[in-house]
């Protein structure tokens, strides 16, 4: 089994974790991102931009 060494490990790929990983990578650091959440489907999970008449979840 081979091992891999990272300069930084980011736990959680939410808005700040994703941004932190981006910044670290841009600085040249070998970065690992760990995420335990479920996969996101933008058209199902981000409905704020959808007009209410199209949003089946709207009250």
C-alpha angles and dihedrals in degrees: 000000000000124000128218125209122212131195092212138014119202116200110208127018099220121127095294096036091051091048092047091051091049092051093046092049092048088054089055099254119146099241133192120197118202119198127176098179126105121269113275123231105197097205090053102033103040108053101144091101094051117098111252092244089060096042109093089192095057115115 
